Structure formats: structure tokens, C-alpha cells
Amino acid sequence: MSDATKKDLVIIGGGPAGMSASIYAQRALLDAITLEQQAFGGQVLQTSEVDNYPGVPHTDGYSLMEAMRQQATDLGACMTTTNVESIERGEDGRFVVTTPQQAYDARSIILAAGAVPRLAGFEGEKEYVGRGVSYCATCDGMFFRGREVFVIGGGNSAVEEALFLTRFASHVTLVVRKDHLRAQRALAKELEDTGKASIRFLTSIVKVDGQTAITEITFRNNEDGTQTTDTFEQGVGVFVFVGRVPTSELVRDYVETTPAGYVITDAHMATSTPGIFAAGDVRDTPLRQIVTAASDGAVAATAAAAYLGVPVYE
């Protein structure tokens, strides 16, 4: 594509993996650009407290991501907000990354696009987004101050978000479809110790309803299949945390993925297609945390530099 802007590396995604890759790409003196669809920092921006990132105790997601972004730009990293529409691989092994504004002719790509919340699938879920249904406690918890909220999910994320919601809600009910939690015991105990939370095991929400807000919730007992409907005088919140869906559509024609769509990489973040690397939550990994995403980004950028023939110092 003759009018495409030539780049050594195009990094897709501006979360911790993408920004870490940007930093390491600059240190390798690569001509790179980082493309982020929404806000640089990714979904970490929605995290109110971060206390497990080494060396940066008791911070919040925005502050940590802003520090990463500033560090990358101070080093000269090029970052822009845009949506990547497609990726095409030519016979010469180069890639054309197309955005609404322009196209990039890239020698290599790092996909660091992360993952998006998975829908729970109950009736009314999409219709009540912004009117009671939410996927971000940090974003919307304050709107339910003094009200009852329900959190769907039994993993670490669900319990962590339920803990945050106890600051605002009159009561938090964790709705778990199985007979046990998958979350760490320490988290579960912390939630129990608040005195403002309870757990409904073997339960699913099948429907939400109401006028301008959710005032009715229909529950199903997963043991015997019976359904009951609870009504509320005030609008309640339903927060969904049932996993994430990897944003890997752009490269699925070129790389191997798991059945769930996570990109399969080797230890160097290399995919099954030479020149395409993946980092962070979008790849198949046993742990999805800020620190592991940042590590992935560093490895991916270093591996991309080596792929491009740039000397890498270990």
C-alpha cells in the first residue's frame, strides 16, 4: 500500500501491556506507534485501588496508568487514539494496519488489546445498561449509595467489586450460579467481615425489569429450577463480573487461539505467524494482572526488536 505510513512496529492497545511495549520499543530505537481505541490506560483506569503493583503501593488505576503513559511519551513514544479496522498480511510478510484516518505499513505488530466484559445473558441485560446494569463498580457504584445491589459472579473480580460496592450500597448480594466461590479465601473473608454482604449460591438472575430503573429481579434456583421474583421500592444495581472476552478478532485469521479466543504465544510472546506478537489479557496466560501485562509488553517489544534484527542486550 503505497500511501501507508511505514513503521517498524504497530502496537494495538494502550493498557499496561501496550504502554510497557511502547517504552521498550523506544529503548530499542524502533519506529513504533501505539494505537488505543478509547483512553490510554485501558480498563485499569476503572480500578479505584491498586496495591499489588510492586514498588507503587496504595495507588489507583488512573494514577498508575498516567505515570506509565507519561514515561512512554517522555521517552518519545508516539501514541494516538483511533480504532483499528483491519489487519492484512502481505506476501512479503509485512502488515497493513488500517484505521479510519490512515493506514500503517508495519514490519511487526504487538496485539495488546485486552479483553472486554462477558455478558451474563439474562433478559433485560442490554436494555438496562446505564439504568441499573453495570460492568464497572468503580464507575457506577456511587449511583447506588444507600441502595441494594447485586453482583453476579463468584471469582476474584466479582468479590473485589462487591467489596468496593459495600462502601456505597446498603447491602450487597453476591449471586453465584455454583455452590461455591472461585475467589481466594482471603477475599471472601474480607467481604464477609464487612457485615454488609451476603451470598446466594446455586442462583442465577434470569430477568430484570422496571420503569426507568430496575425494580424487579427474577432469580432461578439452579438446584431445582424454580423461579422467584423480588421487587424493590428503589432502583437497584446489578453488576456483572462473569469473565472477559479477548479482543482478538483482528488477528484470528493469522494466529492460533484457544477455544475461548485467547491468543496462543510462546515465552517470547510470539504467535504462530512471524511478526505478530501478543501481550497482556488478550493472550492465553495463567494470570491476568497489571504486573503480568506490563511484563508481557516488555517481552513482546524486545522479541519484536529481535525479529526486526535490532540487537537485543540481555
N, C-alpha and C positions, 0 to 999 in steps of 0.2 A: 504494500500500500504506500504509494509514493508520497502522499501528503501526511502520513502518520509521523508523529514525533518519536524519534528514536531514543530508546532508553536501554541501559544495561539491565535494569530491574524495575518491575512494577509490583508494588506491594498493595494488595487489596485488603483493606480493613485497617482501622485506626485505633483498635483497642490496645491492650498491653502487648500482645504479640506483634501487632503491626508496628507500634511505635518502637519497641525494642529492636525489631528488624531494621527500622529506619536508622536508628542510632548506629547499629553495627554496619549497615551499608555505607554510611558516611565515613566511618572509621576505615573501611576498606576502599574508600575513594571511588565508589560506584556512582554512576549517573543514574540515580533512582528517584522514583516518585511514589508517594503513598496516597492512595485514594480511599476516602471514607464516605460512606453513603449518608450518614447522619451527623453525629457530633464526635469529634476526636476524643477518645477515651472509651467509646463503646458502652456496653451495658454496665461497666464498673461505675460509671457516673451516677447510677441509681443507688449505689451502695452507701448507706449512711455511715457505717463504721467499718474500718479495715484495721485489724490488729494482728494479722498474721503475715504481713509482708516484712521480711527481715530488714532490720535497720530503720524502719519507719513505723514506730509504734503509735497506736491511737490516732489514726488519721481517718479521713473519709475518702470515698472513691473519687470525688471531683478533685480534691487537692492532690492526690497521688497521680491521677492521670494528667492533670495540668502540669505537674512537675516533669513528668515524662515527655509531654509534648514540648514544653519549653526547652528541655535538654536537647531534644532532637532538632528543633529549629535553631537553637544556638549553635549547633554543630553544622548547620547549613542544609538540613533535610528539607526537601520540597514536599509539601503536603497540600492537598486540595480536597474540597468536599464535592463529591459528584457520585453518580450512580453508574456502576459498570453494567453495561447492557449485554455484552458478549465477549467471549474469548475464542479466537480462531488460531489454529496452529498451521503454519505453512510447511511446505515440503522441505524448506531449508532449516526447519527446527525453530524458527522464530515465531513469536506470538503477536497477534494483533488484538489489543485490548481496546474495546470501543466504549466510549462514554457519550452522552448527549452532546457534549461540547467538542470533543475531538477524539482521535484515535492515537494509540501508542504502539509503536513497533518495538517490542521488547524481546531481549535475548533470554530473559528468565522472568519467572513470576513466583511470588510468595502469596498464597491464599491464606489470609488471616481474618476471614470474615465472620468467625464466631458461630454462634447458634442463636436461634430465636425461641421464645417460649412455645411449648406444645399446648394445644387446646385440650381441655378436659372432655369436651364433646357433649355437654348437657344442653338441653333445649333452652334457648334464650341466651346462650353464652355470648354470641356475637352481637345480638341486639342490645345487650345491656352493658357492653364495654363503654366505660366512661359514665355509666349510670348505676354503678354498683359492682360490676365485674372488672377486676384489675389483675395485672400480672406483675405489679411493682408496688410493694408495700411502702417503700421509701417515697415513691411519687405520690401515692394516693392515701396513705394511712391517715394523714391529718384530717381528711374529709370525713372520717368516721369517728371523730372524737366523741366519746361518751356513748357510742353506739355498739351494737353487737356485730361481730364479723366472723366469717367462716373462711378457713384456709384449707384448700384441697391439696393433699399430698402427704407423704409420710417420710420423705427423705430429709437430708440435712438442710437443703434450701427452704423447704416448707417450714421446718421447725424454726430456722433462723428468722424467716419473715414473720412467723407467728410471734416470736419473741419481740420483734420490733413493734408489731401491732399492739402488744399489750400496753405500750406507752400511751396509746390513744383510745383504744376501744374499751367499752365497759366489760366486755367478755370476748374471748377468742376461742372458737371451737375448731379443732383440727379434725378434718373429715378424711378418714383413711379407709381405703377400699379393702385392705387386707386386715388380718388380725394382729398385726404387729407394725412397729415403726422400723424403717430402714436407717433412720438417723442415728448418729452417735449417742450413746447413753448419756454422756455429759450434757449434751444439748437438750435431750428430753427431760433430764432432771432440772435443768435451768428453767425450762418452760413450766414445769410442774411447780417449781418453787415460787413462781410469780403470784400464784393464787388467783390468777385471772384467766386461766385457760383450762380446757377440758378436751378430751379426745373421744371421738365417736368412731370406733373400729368397725370393720365389716360394713361400711356405709358408703354410699355414693350419692351425689346430687344428680338428679335426673332432669330437673326443670327449675327455672327461676321465673318469677312473674311479678307484676305490679304495674302501677301507672307510670309516674316519672322516675320511680326508684324501685328497688327490689323489696317487696313486702311479703312475698310468698316464696318458700323454697320447698320443693318436693324431694324427699330423701327415699332411697331404696335400701332395704336391709339386704346385704349381699349374701346372707346366710339362708334366708327363706324366701327372698324375692318380694316381700311385702313393701308397700309404699305408704308414706305418711307425708302430710303437708303441714308445715309450720307457718304461721302468719305473724307479722311483726307490725307494731304501730308505727315505728320509724323505719326508714330505709336502712337496709343492712348492706354490708360489703361481702363480696365473695372473691377471695384472692386465690388464683390458680397457680400452683407450683408442682406440675406433674412431669417435669423433664423439659428437654430442649430439642429442637430440630436443627441439625447442622446446615449452615448456609453454604452448601457445596454444589449447587446446581450449575454454576459457571464452569466447573471442571469435570463434571461427572462423565462426559463423553471421552475424557482423556486419561482418567486415573482410576485406580481401584478404590472401592469404598466398601464399608461394611454394609450389611442389610439395612441398617438404620441410616445410612448415608454419610457416615463419618469417613473422612479421607484416610486411607492407609498409607503410612510413611515408614521409612526406616529410621535408624537412630540419627541420621543427618537431616531429617525432615524431608527427604527426597521421596517423591511419589513414583508411580510406575512409568511416568512419562518424563524423560530427561528435560530438565529446565523448569519443571513445575515443582514447587515445594509447598508445604502446608505447615501452619503453626497455630497453636492455641486450641480453642474449643472446637474448631471445625475438624480437627483430626482425631483419629482413634487413639485415645490416651487413657490411662487408668485414673488420672486426677486432673480436674479442671479447676485451677486456681489462678489468681493473678501471677503468682511467682512462677508457676509452671508455664503459663502462656508467655511471660517475658523471656524465660529460658528458651522456649521453643523458637521465639523470634530471633534470638541471638544465634542459635544453632543454624536456623534456616538461612539467615543472611550470610553467615560465614560459609555455609555449604554452597550457597549461590555464587559467592565470590570465587570459591574454588572451581566451581563448574565453569565460570567465565574465564578462568585462567589467571585470576588475580592471586598473587602469593598470599598464603594464609599462615600467620605465625601462631604456633600453638604454645 
